């Protein structure tokens, strides 16, 4: 699994031609970042990253709202029903033949 994330990150880096850093904060709804001024949030480091980098207002979470399925969706662009990662159990799904897909 870690190798898949690493390879996906390398592929994105090669395509972009410049370094890419993706920061994911578990449980942080993007609406808090969008409304951080109105909410009076004291998040100076996040504000700087938002100001000097890129961030997305259109992020929608996936179900289940668990780290591995969410991160796999971010990297693959497909829903957990397609990529098959539905938990953080650490075990791979097994096909009818008993082999990992």
Number of C-alpha atoms within 10 A of each C-alpha: 12 7 8 12 14 11 12 15 17 14 11 15 14 12 9 10 8 9 10 12 9 9 8 11 8 11 10 10 13 17 11 12 19 14 11 15 12 9 10 8 12 10 11 9 9 12 15 10 12 14 10 9 9 8 15 10 10 8 11 10 16 15 12 13 13 16 16 18 22 24 16 21 20 16 14 15 11 14 17 19 11 10 13 15 23 20 16 11 8 9 10 15 13 10 9 8 7 8 9 10 10
